[in-house]
Amino acid sequence: MDCCAPTNREGRGTNRTSCPHCGKNGRHVPLITLKSLLKPAALATLDPECDYAFCPNPSCETVYFASDGPLTFAVGDLKVPVFQKDSGMDVPVCYCFDWTRERIVQAVRHGGEPLQEIKAQVQAGRCSCEVNNPQGACCMGNVAEFIRQVSSS
């Protein structure tokens, strides 16, 4: 399945639960995302029978939480920095094609169109957001928003 294609969000995909640490609503994340991105010690505690959600709150250390239990995973449990929780310029906005904040800024300043380049890769069937992006979903919304911020500053 193309992770960036529009999907029917009925069922599990619409589960929204609150982060037990900050109360922010989270969005369901596929189990494959956690299996791909958790460090070995954290992966060893994963309950594959649970449903998990992603906490997007930048000020909360929790990245994933079980929607039906106390299990949580924090920023330090992941192999990669999390765009929503790390404001560093070297942090990916697009994990599949290594578009960091810095790379996007440079491209925009030099007349490039990062979003169009990413869309072309997606249309060619090369994205794998469900295993690369900590939010477990397509990054294009994040990329578009970051480009808007860069363009307006």
N, C-alpha and C positions, 0 to 999 in steps of 0.2 A: 504494500500500500504506500502511496506517495504521502509522506508526512506533511507536506505543505499544500496538498489538495484540500478543497473544502470537503467537509465530512458531515454526515448526519450525527449530531452530538447527543442523540437520545441515549438513555441508559447510563452506563458507568461514566461516560465522558462528561456528563453534566453534574456529577456529584460535586457539590461544593460543601466544604466543611471548614470549620474555624481552626486556625493554628492554636494549639494548646498553650503556646507561650505568649503570643501577641494578640490573638483574637481575630487576626486578618483572615478573610476568606481565602481558601486555597482551591486549586483546581486539580482534578484527577490527573495522575501521572502514570503512564504505563509501567508495569513492573520491569520491563526490559531497560528502561531508563535508569532505574536504581541499580540494577545488576551491572550495567555498563559503567556507571560513574562512581559508585561507592568504592572506597579503599577497601582492601581485603579484610581488615579488622571489623569495619562497619558491615561489610557484606556478610560476614559470619554471623551477625545478629539479625539479619533480615528475615522476616516471616513472609514467605512467598504466598501465604493464604490471605494476607491483609491487602486492603486497598490503600493506596497512598495518595497524598496530595502535596502540591508544591506551595510553599509560602512565599509570596512575592514581596513581602515587606522588607525594604532595604535595611531597616534598623533591627531586624530580628535575625538571630544566628541560626534559627531553624530553617532548613531547606525543605526537608520532607517530613511528613508526619502521617502516621497510620490513622485512617478515618474511623477505625473501630478498635483502637487500643492506645496504649501509652507510648508506643515506640516512636522515636523521632531521630532524625539525622541532621547534624549541624554542618555548617560551612566546612569545618575541618575534617569531616568525614568523606568529602568528595575529592576526586582526583584532579578536578579542574576548578578554577575560580568561577563564581556564579555572577553573571552580568548584573542581576538585580541587587546583589549584595556587596559587590566590590566595584568601586568607582575608578579603579586604576585604568590608565590609558592602554595598558597591554592586555586587558581582559577582552575576550571575544564577545562580540555582539552576535555574530554569525559563527557558530561553532563548526559547521560543516566545511566552510571554505575559508576559515581563519581570518575573518574580517574583525579585527580589533577596533576599539574606539580610535586609537591612533591612526590605523590604516584608513578608516573611514574619513577622519578629519583631513588627512593628507589628500585623499582622492577627491573629496569635495572641494578643497582649496585649489586643486589643479584641474577642476572642471570634469572630474570623473563622475560616473553614475553607479555607485556601489550597489544600489538596490536593483538596478537593471541587470548588472552582472550576476547578482545572486539569483534573480528570477530566471535568467537564461540557464544557469546551472540546475535549478529546480526543474525547469521545463525539460531539460535533458535527462531527468530522472536520477540525478546524482546526490540529492540530499538524503540525509539520514538523521533528522532532528531527534527522533525518538531514542537514539543511542548516543548522540553527541551533545545535545542541548539539555542542560539541567532542568529546564522547565518541561521537557518531554514533548515539546510542540514546536511548530514552525517559528522561526526567529524574525520573519519579515516585518511584523508589527514593531518589534524592538528596533530593527534597523531603520525603518521609516521614521519612527519617533526620534531616534538619535540624530538622524540627518536633519530633521526639522529643528532640533535644538542647535546643532552646529550652524545651520544656515541662518538662524535668527540671532546668533551671537556675534 
